[in-house]
Amino acid sequence: MNVLILGSGGREHAFTLKLSESNKISNLFVAPGNAGTDKIAKNININPTDFIAVKNLVLQNNINMVVVGPEAPLVEGVHDFFLADAELKNIPVIGPKKDGALLEGSKDFSKQFMQKHNVPTAKYQSFTKDNLTDGFTFLETLEPPYVLKADGLAAGKGVLILNSLDEAKAELEEMVSNQKFGEASSTVVIEEFLKGIELSVFVLTDGKNYKILPSAKDYKRIGEGDTGLNTGGMGAISPVPFADESFLNKVEELVVKPTIAGLQKDGIDYRGFIFIGLMNDNGNPSVVEYNVRMGDPETEVVLPRIESDLFDLFEGVANQTLDQKSFSVTDKTATTVMLVSGGYPEAYQKEKEITGFDNVNDSIVFHAGTKIKDNKVVTNGGRVMAISSFGNTIEEALQKSYKSIDKINFDKMNYRKDIGFDLV
């Protein structure tokens, strides 16, 4: 079997590495990939949202399955494109169609979905420039901090959490009237702030059956102690110690089951991952958001813990036989620490040579923003590498990751030295 993975980050390197373990796969292709995927698969330099280029690649290389990493191709309808094309329609795509991808593509849609299917979440209302004054009035009914979310995709930057009512009103106007986040913020969801500890639960579903993957917690802020600007993620830990069996049973009963049943009731044939961002409020789960793909860097701790053949699970998704597939997870803890470019998440430079990662043997080095230039591996993004390790405890796994990081170097390399600080 020939498999194509769309995407270029640490998540896609993790997919590639896990799928490379399957004896059912002959050839792996990644588009566009990075310097890490280049070692274990064939990189093809095309944009995952250029569906004609994807089609040509699939037909030229006799691809039997497509695994979609990032959200943009899903929201733009890559799965629908395949189903509508006579030459592609029988090739399974792992990832929802456009109607299912709205769970991430539209915050307003996902909040309506949760309300309709009794999935616990924060109370909310949506506003545009046409009812801006109603938005101001709704803000006045809430206690600070105030949460404003751009309805559409905003590259992870469309959520604002503000402590001042005046500032919240000003930002709401900036978002809907002046398109602070472009078209994505023409509609803005305002919701009450959920208190508690955040974590993520990942579900793989074939539209009828599902497997709940390991829980994870990521660390979004650039600075230690969760300070400074938001990033795509600076590290992650799996499993989450406070997500015990009792809590995860609640998640399954109150969130996962009504979500899968709700998709079926709404006639949405959903095949792929559902990333459920949760708040644990005194042992009760509440949904912060849905994403329609795996998280990054959570993938770099979740996939290594899965002992089953990932391709076999994907075949179950494609054929709606996921319930018949064996699924096992290691008890060990996995941690990952993200190495980022100096200046990230603001302006940073690229093409800095990376050295020492070949000497790492106690951790898995997942490439994220890397490429090969003049036979050297160089930086090619803000988040450069995720260093993942196993341990019997969080401390043991983190110790391995940090020890491995000591061997790696590139100009202005930055990373958080306190991943897991709130769990240890």
N, C-alpha and C positions, 0 to 999 in steps of 0.2 A: 504493500500500500504506500502511496505517495501522499504526504500531508503538507499543506501550506499553512503557516502561521502568519497572520497579519499584525504588524507592529514592530517597534524598535527598542522597547525599554527593558528594564529588569524583569518585568512580568513576562515578557515574551521570551527572554533568555531562560527563565524558569520553566516555562511551557516546553521550550525546545529541549532542555536538558531532561525533563521528566519523560517526554515522549520518546526521546532517543533510547530510553531504557526498554521500550517495547519491542519484542521480537516480531511483532506483526507489521512493523513499519520498515519499508525498504529505503525510502528517501525523504528527507525533511528539507523544506524550503521556508525561508523567512523573508518577508517583504515589509520594510527594507532591511530589518535586522541591525545588528551592531557587531563590534569586534569579537564579542563573546559567542554569539550565534554562528559567526563565520567559522569557528573552530569545529562545530559539530553539525552544521547544516550548510545549505547553499543560500547565501544572501542574494536577493534580487532587488535592485534599487528602484522600486516604484512606490508611489504614494498609495496607501491602503484605501483612500477615498476615490482614487481614479479607477472606477469599476471596469472600464474597457481594458485598461492595462492589466488589471487583476484577471479578467476573463482570458486574455491572451496568454498570460503566464500559466493559468490553470490548464488550458487546452494544450499548450506546447509541452508541458511537463507531465501530462496524464495524471493530474492531481485527483485523488479520491476523496479528500476531505479538507475543508477549510476551517481553521480555528481562528476566531476573531479576538484579538487582544484588547485594543482600545475601544472607547465608546463611540467615537465619531463615525466610523464606517457603519456601525449598527444603527445609530440614530438617522444616518443618511440613507439607510435601506439596502445594505449589501446583500442581506439574506433574501429580500424581496426581488432584487435584481437577478439573483441566481434562479429563483423559482419561476421568474417570468421569461427566462431564456431557454430555448429548446435544447441547446447544447450543454447547459449547466444545471438544469432543474433536478437531475438525479444525483448531483454531488452534494452531500450533506454539509451544512454550515453550522458550526457550533457557535451559537449566539442568536438572540431573538430577532424576529422580524421587526419592521418599523413600528407596528402597533404596540408590541411589547417593550420596545426600546424607549417609548415615551415615559416609562417609569423613571428613567434618568433624564431623558430629553426635555421633559416639562415638569417642573416642580409642582405646578398647579394641578396637572393631570395626576401625579403620584399622590398628592394630598387628597384629591377627590376620590381616588381609588381606595386609599386607606379608610377614609370616612365611610364610603359605600360598603366596604367589606369588614367593618368593625375591627380594623387593625389599630392597636393603641398608638397614638401620636399626639403631638402638641396641637392645640387649637390654632386656627389660622384664618386669614382671609387674603384674597388676591386683588391687586389694584393695577390700574394703568393710568396714563396721564389724564384720561377722561374722568376718572373719579378720585383724583389725587386728594381732594379735601376729605373724602371718606376715609382715605388711608391715614390722614393726620388724626382724624377722630378715633379710628381703631387703635392707633398707637397710644392714644391717651388712656385707653381702657386697660393697657398692659402695664405690668411692673417691669422695671429695667432688670437685666439688659434686654435690648430690643434686637430681634433677629430679622434681617432682611435678606431674601434670597432671590437672585435673578431667576426667572422662570426657565430660561434655556441654558444650553451649555456655555460655560464661561471659563473653560480651562481650569476649573477648580478655584477660581478667584471670585466667583459671583455671590459669596455669602459674607455678609457684614454683621458683626455682633457689637452693639454700641450701648454705652451706659447712659448717654445723655439723650433726653427726649428731643431737644432742639436739634441735636446732631442727627438723630434718626430721621426726623422730618426733612432736614436738608439733604441727607443722603437719598431718601426715597424720591425726592424731587429730581435729584441729580441722575438717579437710575432711570426713572420713567420718562422724564421730559428731555434730559440731555444725553440719554443713552450711554451712561457711564460704562456699561458692559456691552455696548452695541445692541443689536437686535435682541440679544438674550435677556436684556432687562426692560424690554417694552412692557412686560408684565412682571410684577414683583409680588412674591409671597411674603407676607408678614406673619410671623408666628410667635407664640409664647416661648420663652426660653426654658428648655428642659434642664433640670438639675440632676446631677448624678455623675457616674463614671461611664465614659464612652467605650464601646468595643464594637467589633464587626463579626457577624456570622455570615458564612458563605453557603449557598445552596446550589447544587447542580440538579437541574430538572429536565425531564424529557417531555414536559407538558402534562404528565399524569402522575408520574412517580418522582421521588426526589431522594437525594443523599445530602445530609447536612455535613459539611466539611468542618475541619477544625476552626475554632474561634481564634481571633487575633486582635491585638490592640496596636495601633500605630501612633506615631508621635509627629504631629504636623508642624509645630513651631520650629523656627530655625535655632532659637536660643535655648540654652540649658534651663531646666525648671519650667519648660513650656512657656518661654517668653519670646518676644519678637514677632516677626512676620510669619504668616502661614506659608507652608511649602507644599510640594506634592507628597511629602512624607520623608522623615529623617531616620526612621527605624521602625521595627515592629517585633512583637513577641507573640508566640503561640505555644501552648494554650494560654488563655487568660485565667489566672488563679481564682479570681472571684466568680468566674462563670462556671459554677459547679453544676453537678447533674440536675439539681433542683431548679436552678435558674434556666439552664438550657432546655429542660422539659417545658418550662413556661414559655420560652421563646418558640419552641415547636408548636405548642398548642395555641398560643395567642397570636403568633406572628406568621410562622412558616405555613401552617395548614390553611389559615384563611387567605394568605397571599396566593398559594397555588390554586385553591378552590375559587378564589375571586377571578384569577386569570381565566380559568375554565368557564366560569359563569359568563364572563364578558366575551367569550369566543376568541380569546387570544391564545394561539398555539405557541407556547413559549418553550424554546429548547436552548438551554445554555445556563449561564451562571446568573444568580441573583445575589448581589452584595447587599446585605442588610446592615446599615449603620444604626446602632442601638444605643440607648441610654439605659443604664441600670440604675433605677431610682429606688433604693432600699429594697432590692430584690425583685422589682417589677420592671419588665422590659417595655420600652417605648421607642418607636421607630423615628429616627432622625431623618433618614433618607434611604431610598433605594438607589443602587447603581446596577447596571445591566451587564457587568463584566467583573472580573476579579480586580481587587485593589492592588495598588503598588505603593509601598513595598510589602504589603501583607502576603502577596503571592509567594514571595521569597522565603516566608516561614511556613505557609500553609502547604504548598505543594511538596516540599521536602519531607513533610511528616506523613504524607499519603504513601502507603506501602503497596497499594493496588496498581495495576496497569492502567495508566491514565487513558491510553488509546482505547482500551477495552470499555472503560466507562463512557467515553465519547461515542463509541459505537452504540452503546445502550441508549444514549441521548438521541442519536440519529434514528434508531429503530424503535424507539419507545419501549425498550426492554431494560431500562435502568434498574428496575426492581429485581431483575435476575442476575445482576452483576455483583460479584463479591467486592467488599469495600472494607479496608482495614487501615488503621492509623497508628503510628508509633506513640508510645507513652512519653517519649523524650520531649524535652522542651527545645524549641528552635527560636533563635534570635537573629535579627539582622540589623546592621548599622550601615547607614547610607553615607558614602563619601561624596561630597559636593564641591563644585567649583567655588573659588573665592568670589565673594560678592553676591552669590545666589542667596535668596530668590530675586534679587534685583540684578543690575547689569553685571555680567561676568564675561571672561574671555574663554575662547575655545582653543583647541589644537595644542594643548599642553601635553607633553609626552608623559605617559604613565609607566612607572617602573616598579619592579618588585612583586607584582601580583602572581607571577609564575612561581615564586618561592613559597606561596601559601599552600600548606598541605593539611591544615587542621580545620579549615573552613571552606565553604563554597563561595567562590567569587562570581557573583552575578553582574554582568555588564549591563549598564543602563544607557548613559550618554557617552558612548565610545565609538570610535571608528578606526580604521587602519589607514595611515597615510605614510607613504615612503617606507613601507614595511615596519612601521612602528605603530603601537596602539596609543592613540591620543584622545583627549577629552572632546566630547561633541555635544555637551548639554550641561544643564545645571546640576542634575543628579547624575553622578558618573558611575558609581559601582555600589552594590549592596553586598556586604560581607556577612554571610549566614553561617551559623554554627549550631551544633547540637550539644545538649548537656542534660544531666539528670535534674539540674535546677536552672533557674534563670541566671543566677550568678555564674555558674560554671560555663554556660553557653556564651554569655556576654564576655567573660574572661577570654575565651577562645577567639571571639570576634575581634576584640581589642588587641589581642596579641598578634593576630594576623594583620591587622591594620598597620601595626608598627613596621611591617615589611614593605608596605606600599607607599609610593610617593608620586605626587605631581605638584606643580607650582601652585601655591595658595590653596592646597587641599584643606577642606574643612569638614568636620563631623561633630556630632553631639557625643559627649563623653558620659551622658547620664541616661541613656535609653533604659527603660525599665525602672527608673528611679522611684516611681510611685507604687511599684508592685513588689519590690524587694524588701 
